Each structure stands twice: as C-alpha cells, then as structure tokens.
Amino acid sequence: MIVAMYEALGGWFWMLLGLLLLILEIFAPGVLFLWLGIAALLVGLLDFAFHISWQSEMLAFGFLALVSVFVGRFLLNRFRTLETDKPMLNERGKTLIGKEFSLAEPIVDGQGRVKVLDSYWRVNGPDCEVGGKVRVIEADGALLTVELIK
C-alpha cells in the first residue's frame, strides 16, 4: 500500500516530504531539517524533470542531503557574526583578570577566597592574611589565580 502510494505520487512525494521537513524546521531547534527539506525538494524537481527510478531518487536524496548539510554549515559558519557588547558573558572569571580585590578569607597553603560583588570565588596564590590586596592574573572556571599587591 505504501509503495503504491509512493509510486502514484511520483515527484509530489518528495515535494510534500520537503515541505513537511521545512515546516518541522519551524518547531525543532537547530537547522538540520532545513537542509533535508531542500534536498527533498530538489529530488522532487529531479523526478519531475527526468522521471528517475525510486532507487535513483533515494541515492539522490542521500547525496543531496549530505551536500546541502555541509554547504549549509559552511555558509552559516562563514557569514555568522558573533559580535556582542558582552563577549565574555559566559566566562565571568575571565572578566575579572586584572582587577584587584581584598581577601575575604586568608590564603593558606595557596588556597583562599575573595568576595566579588555578592559571591565568593576560590583563589590560588601566595599566602596572605584576611584583607590583603590581590590582583587576578588568571581564571580557570571558578578558580582564580592571584598575585599580591605590594
């Protein structure tokens, strides 16, 4: 039954599949269904133009899907602009490099804590008393490396 319906629709099967994939792209995250939908539409056009066999249609869809995904990813990566007014938004520790703070807890055996606004950060650095002035020289996640300010 499915094969008979597929054969009866011919190129319209691929056009409908392409439109369905393009509609699915609206509701799904990412951009994958867009490229598959374009490939299906192209196979439908090929079938209308050349009346190719179903085996050739499947091979053409596989090939065009791969090509459209790779070309699409290349174009998206090439023309995507990631300029923002907060380039280190998700790397908060790196925004602290070069800034000076007072120690909230002493640095003992190279480990201590510093208060930054409303949160505490772990620090590595030379031993120092509470209230000592330090400058952040490196950030690795939530761990800051500091130096003493004389």
N, C-alpha and C positions, 0 to 999 in steps of 0.2 A: 504494500500500500504506500509506504513512504517513498519507495523507489519510483512507483508510478506517478506519484505527485511531483517528485523531483524532475522526472523526465517531462511531465506535462508543462511544468512552469518554465523549464529551459533557463534562459538568461535572467528571467524575472526572479528565480530563486535567489540568485546571487545579489540582485538589486535589493530585494527585500531583506536578505541577511545583512547586507551593507548598511541599509537604513536602520535596521534593528540594532546593529553594533554602534552606530553613531548616536542613536537615542540612548543606548546603555551608557555611552561615554558621559552623558549629562549627569547621570546618577551615580557613577562609580568614580572613585578618586584615581588620579593618575591620568595617563594619556594613551594607554595601550589600546583600548577599544577603538580609538580614532583611526589608528594606523591599520588595524584589522578591517575596519569598516571600509576604508579607502581601498584596500586590497580586494575586498569582496565586490565593491562597485566596479573596479577595473576588470575583474574576471567576468562580471555580467556583461560589460561592454565588449570584451573579447568574444564571449559566447554569441552575442547578437551579431557581431561583425563576421566571425569565422565559423560559427556552428561547430565548436570543438567538442570532443568526447568528454564524458564525465571524468575519465582518468586524467585527461589533459587539464580539465578545469581544476581538479584537486591539486595537481602539480603546480599549476599557475598560481593558485591561491597560496600555497605554501611558499613558493618563491617570492611572490609579490608581498606577502605578509612580512617575510624576513627583510626584504629590501626596504619596504616602507617604514618598518620599525627602526632599522639602522639609519636610514636617511632622516627620519623624523627626529631621532635622538641627536643626530649630528647637528641638524638645524636648530633645535631647541637649545643645545649647549652653546652653539656658536653665537646666537643672537640674544641670549638671555643676559640681561643686565642685572647685577646684584648690588647696585649702588644703594646705600641706605644712609640715613643720618646717624644710625647706631650700628656700626659694623661689627662690634663685639657684644651684641646684645645677649647672646647665649654663652659667652665666655667672660663672665663677670670678673673672674680672678685676673684676667689679663688687663682689664681696665684699671686695676689697682697698681700695676707696675709703675714705679717711680714716685708713688705717693708715700707720705710719711704719716705714721700713727704712733700712739702711745700704747705700751703693752698693758693689757688687762690682767694678764697673769704672767709671772716671771718665766723666762726661758731657762729651763733646767735640762741639762743633758741634751741641748739642741732643740728641745720641744717647748712650745708655749702657745699663748693665744693673744689675739689682738681684736679689739672691738672696732668694727667698721659699720658706721651708722647704727642699725638696730640688730646686727648679727655679729657673731664671733667667728673668727677664722683661725684655724691652726697655722702655726708658723714654725719654720725651721730656721735656726740661726745661732749665732754665738750667745752664750749665757748672758742674761741681763735681768735686772730687777724690775718689779712692777713699776709702771710709769715711764720706763726707759723709752727713748725715742728710736724708732726703727724706720727704715725705708724698704719698701718691697722691691726686690730685684728680679724675682721670677715667680711664676704662678703655674701650678700643676693641678688642675681641678680645683679642689677646695683647700689645697695646701699651698701656703705662701712661703717663699724663701726670702729672708730679710737680712739686712746688714744694719749694724749700729750706726747711729748718727752721733758724732762727737760734739 
